[in-house]
Amino acid sequence: MAKVTFTAAGDAFVTRRLPKDGYEGFEAMQSFIQSHDVAFLNLESTFHDREGIPNHASGGTWAMSDPRTLDDMKTYGFNLFNTANNHSGDYGQSGVLATIRNLKERDMIFSGTGKDLGDASKPCYLETKSARIALISCSSSFDPSFRAGAQSADLPGRPGLNSLRFDTCYHVDQAHFDMVKELAAATKVNAKKERSVKIGYAVPPAEGTFSFGTYNFKLDDHCWIESTPNKQDMARIEAEIREARLQADIVLVSFHGHESDTEVANVPAMFLETFSRNCIDAGADVVIGHGPHELRGIEQYKDGLIFYSIGNYIFQTETVEYQPWDAYINKKMPLDTKVGAYMNERSAGGTRGYGTMPEIWNAIMPSWTMEDGKLTEVKLYTVDLHMEKSRAQKGLPELSYSEKWLNYLAELSKPYGTEIEIRDGVGYVKLK
């Protein structure tokens, strides 16, 4: 197998068409992307013209983009796409199917959503001059109604996304364990469960464990959070990786995961680390994470590479064209409120939320090379989405060559034993 070059970009929440003549920095960005054989992008929206029906829940904003923005993503040079994320089901099953139709009409290669669970779980394949590339995509961040369902002997499956569920257990010391039990007794939060145990319909908790509603606690000598991938979902995804390993030269896995076990978003939850390493063990070459809208560390695991989050790529959430009844009701706003006014109220005129967080508006695009199936080089390029611009202008990516953000990423990567050397505004991962 000859040399294959890759790049990847994170969350594209795109709500505006590209200007006809591009924008400042567009040509350099386009040239960079098109210089690679494989260019990955997470499509953080649904793509249709009001064909989907708004779901009762959304990924935060009900995301719907003009299908023609897909043409713009191709204009950049992207050729491999993830569609599994916390916005996949914003417009219900009809929105999922409309998005798939618009992608297929443009001959775009994607994975992560489908007409049923089997369709959403399977790899997609990109044919390049030197190698066949497989991509399996999933999301751990989603409303339960977004999950794809499998076909049964009698009924068709449910359109949706390839889910990565997880289980969480809160380990606490004796003092906090007693506090949880005392609070449960005071609030009667477990009354129904305790009644079922008393009459023999449910099994009492094991020694040293306790549930407060849906939260599970375990007695330990110190406090920490244990999260683990759902066994059923993990096994399904591993099976698809093994299949892709047989059918492709290089296997990529994409996950969309907001979750963290800490009070900060730049550290992934334990289950995302376990999941990513399991994917490498199953045969994946590179795992590409995105979701929290900011950077997370990079890990070299065995012969594979894991990007826990590469951040945003296009971020135009405030210029979305439509929002449903639910959005206005949730904010206790009149139903004749316009979208711009709704967004202004939500962000307090741009003084709170994502608009005030520089880490949201700076990201990376990794560039890596594989020869004969082995990683030979990994370079890191920074991207600026221009937080300082007006709502109508900010959110478009430009290569920035920022050593500040490369140093930030280097610090996030240190706990994984990853070293990043910075030269002339570009980061170089020291391969083991």
Backbone hydrogen bonds, N-H to C=O, Kabsch-Sander energy under -0.5 kcal/mol:
donor,donor_aa,acceptor,acceptor_aa,energy
4,V,370,M,-2.6
6,F,368,W,-2.8
7,T,38,V,-2.0
8,A,366,P,-1.2
9,A,40,F,-2.0
11,D,311,G,-1.7
12,A,42,N,-2.3
13,F,11,D,-0.8
13,F,314,I,-3.2
14,V,12,A,-1.2
22,G,19,P,-2.1
26,F,23,Y,-2.6
29,M,25,G,-1.9
30,Q,26,F,-3.2
31,S,27,E,-2.5
32,F,28,A,-2.1
33,I,29,M,-2.4
34,Q,30,Q,-2.6
35,S,31,S,-0.8
35,S,32,F,-0.7
36,H,33,I,-1.7
37,D,5,T,-0.6
38,V,5,T,-2.1
40,F,7,T,-2.4
41,L,80,L,-1.8
42,N,9,A,-0.6
42,N,10,G,-1.6
43,L,41,L,-0.6
43,L,82,N,-2.6
44,E,12,A,-1.3
44,E,42,N,-1.1
45,S,43,L,-1.4
46,T,63,A,-0.8
48,H,46,T,-0.5
48,H,65,S,-1.2
50,R,48,H,-0.8
53,I,91,Y,-1.1
55,N,90,D,-3.0
59,G,61,T,-0.6
63,A,61,T,-0.9
64,M,62,W,-0.6
65,S,46,T,-3.0
69,T,66,D,-2.6
70,L,67,P,-1.6
71,D,67,P,-0.5
71,D,68,R,-0.6
72,D,68,R,-1.1
73,M,69,T,-1.7
74,K,70,L,-1.6
75,T,71,D,-1.8
76,Y,72,D,-1.7
77,G,73,M,-0.9
78,F,73,M,-1.5
79,N,39,A,-2.2
80,L,39,A,-1.6
81,F,109,I,-2.2
82,N,41,L,-2.1
83,T,111,S,-2.0
85,N,83,T,-0.8
88,S,85,N,-1.7
90,D,87,H,-1.8
92,G,89,G,-2.2
95,G,91,Y,-1.6
96,V,92,G,-1.8
97,L,93,Q,-2.3
98,A,94,S,-2.2
99,T,95,G,-2.2
100,I,96,V,-2.2
101,R,97,L,-2.3
102,N,98,A,-2.2
103,L,99,T,-2.2
104,K,100,I,-2.6
105,E,101,R,-2.3
106,R,102,N,-0.7
106,R,103,L,-0.7
107,D,104,K,-1.7
108,M,103,L,-2.2
110,F,108,M,-0.6
111,S,81,F,-1.6
112,G,120,A,-0.8
114,G,160,G,-2.0
117,L,149,G,-2.0
120,A,116,D,-2.4
121,S,117,L,-2.0
122,K,118,G,-1.2
124,C,135,L,-2.1
126,L,133,I,-2.9
127,E,125,Y,-0.5
128,T,126,L,-0.6
128,T,131,A,-2.2
133,I,126,L,-2.8
133,I,131,A,-0.5
134,A,250,I,-2.8
135,L,124,C,-2.1
136,I,252,L,-2.0
138,C,254,S,-2.1
139,S,162,N,-2.0
140,S,256,H,-2.5
141,S,256,H,-1.1
142,F,140,S,-0.7
146,F,143,D,-2.8
147,R,144,P,-1.2
148,A,161,L,-2.4
149,G,158,R,-2.0
152,S,155,L,-2.5
158,R,149,G,-1.0
160,G,114,G,-1.9
161,L,146,F,-2.2
162,N,112,G,-2.4
163,S,161,L,-0.8
164,L,139,S,-2.4
167,D,228,T,-2.7
169,C,226,E,-3.1
170,Y,216,N,-3.2
171,H,169,C,-0.8
171,H,224,W,-2.7
172,V,218,K,-2.5
177,F,173,D,-2.5
178,D,174,Q,-2.5
179,M,175,A,-1.5
180,V,176,H,-2.2
181,K,177,F,-1.9
182,E,178,D,-2.4
183,L,179,M,-2.6
184,A,180,V,-2.3
185,A,181,K,-2.0
186,A,182,E,-2.0
187,T,183,L,-2.3
188,K,184,A,-1.7
189,V,184,A,-0.7
191,A,188,K,-1.7
194,E,190,N,-3.1
195,R,191,A,-2.1
196,S,192,K,-1.8
197,V,193,K,-1.9
198,K,194,E,-2.2
199,I,195,R,-1.8
200,G,197,V,-1.0
201,Y,196,S,-2.1
202,A,196,S,-1.4
209,T,206,A,-2.0
210,F,217,F,-2.2
212,F,215,Y,-3.0
213,G,211,S,-0.7
215,Y,212,F,-2.0
216,N,168,T,-0.6
217,F,210,F,-3.4
218,K,170,Y,-2.2
219,L,208,G,-3.1
220,D,172,V,-2.9
224,W,171,H,-2.0
226,E,169,C,-2.9
226,E,224,W,-0.5
227,S,225,I,-0.6
228,T,167,D,-2.5
230,N,165,R,-2.9
234,M,230,N,-2.7
235,A,231,K,-2.4
236,R,232,Q,-1.9
237,I,233,D,-2.4
238,E,234,M,-2.6
239,A,235,A,-2.1
240,E,236,R,-1.7
241,I,237,I,-2.0
242,R,238,E,-2.4
243,E,239,A,-2.0
244,A,240,E,-2.6
245,R,241,I,-2.4
246,L,242,R,-1.1
246,L,243,E,-0.6
247,Q,243,E,-1.2
248,A,244,A,-1.9
249,D,132,R,-2.2
250,I,132,R,-1.7
252,L,134,A,-2.9
253,V,286,V,-2.1
254,S,136,I,-2.8
255,F,288,I,-2.1
256,H,138,C,-1.5
257,G,255,F,-0.6
257,G,290,H,-2.5
267,V,264,V,-0.5
269,A,259,E,-1.6
272,L,269,A,-0.8
273,E,269,A,-1.3
274,T,270,M,-2.6
275,F,271,F,-2.9
276,S,272,L,-2.2
277,R,273,E,-2.3
278,N,274,T,-2.5
279,C,275,F,-2.1
280,I,276,S,-1.8
281,D,277,R,-2.5
282,A,278,N,-1.9
283,G,279,C,-0.7
283,G,280,I,-1.1
284,A,279,C,-2.5
285,D,251,V,-2.8
286,V,251,V,-1.3
287,V,305,L,-2.6
288,I,253,V,-3.4
289,G,287,V,-0.6
289,G,307,F,-2.6
290,H,255,F,-1.6
296,R,309,S,-2.0
299,E,306,I,-2.6
301,Y,299,E,-0.7
301,Y,304,G,-1.4
302,K,300,Q,-0.5
304,G,301,Y,-2.8
305,L,285,D,-1.6
306,I,299,E,-2.9
307,F,287,V,-2.8
308,Y,297,G,-2.2
308,Y,306,I,-0.7
310,I,289,G,-1.5
311,G,294,E,-0.7
313,Y,11,D,-2.7
314,I,11,D,-1.7
315,F,395,G,-1.7
316,Q,13,F,-2.4
319,T,316,Q,-1.2
320,V,317,T,-1.1
327,A,324,P,-0.9
328,Y,324,P,-1.1
329,I,325,W,-2.4
330,N,326,D,-2.7
331,K,327,A,-1.1
332,K,329,I,-1.7
333,M,328,Y,-3.0
337,T,334,P,-1.7
342,Y,338,K,-2.2
343,M,339,V,-2.8
344,N,340,G,-2.1
345,E,341,A,-2.3
346,R,342,Y,-2.4
347,S,343,M,-1.8
348,A,345,E,-1.0
349,G,344,N,-3.1
351,T,347,S,-1.4
351,T,348,A,-0.7
352,R,347,S,-1.6
355,G,352,R,-0.6
356,T,353,G,-1.9
357,M,354,Y,-1.8
360,I,357,M,-1.8
361,W,357,M,-0.7
361,W,358,P,-1.0
363,A,383,V,-2.3
364,I,310,I,-1.8
365,M,381,Y,-3.1
367,S,379,K,-3.3
368,W,6,F,-1.8
369,T,377,E,-2.5
370,M,4,V,-2.6
371,E,374,K,-2.6
372,D,1,M,-1.1
374,K,371,E,-1.7
376,T,369,T,-2.7
377,E,369,T,-1.2
379,K,367,S,-3.6
380,L,427,G,-2.7
381,Y,365,M,-1.6
383,V,363,A,-2.7
384,D,398,E,-2.8
385,L,361,W,-3.0
389,K,386,H,-1.5
393,Q,390,S,-1.6
394,K,390,S,-2.9
395,G,385,L,-2.7
396,L,393,Q,-0.6
398,E,384,D,-1.1
400,S,382,T,-2.2
401,Y,382,T,-0.7
403,E,401,Y,-0.7
406,L,402,S,-1.3
407,N,403,E,-2.6
408,Y,404,K,-1.7
409,L,405,W,-2.1
410,A,406,L,-2.3
411,E,407,N,-1.9
412,L,408,Y,-1.8
413,S,409,L,-1.6
414,K,410,A,-1.0
416,Y,413,S,-1.5
417,G,414,K,-2.5
418,T,413,S,-1.6
421,E,428,Y,-2.9
423,R,421,E,-0.5
423,R,426,V,-2.6
426,V,423,R,-1.3
427,G,380,L,-2.4
428,Y,421,E,-3.0
429,V,378,V,-2.2
430,K,419,E,-2.6
431,L,429,V,-1.0
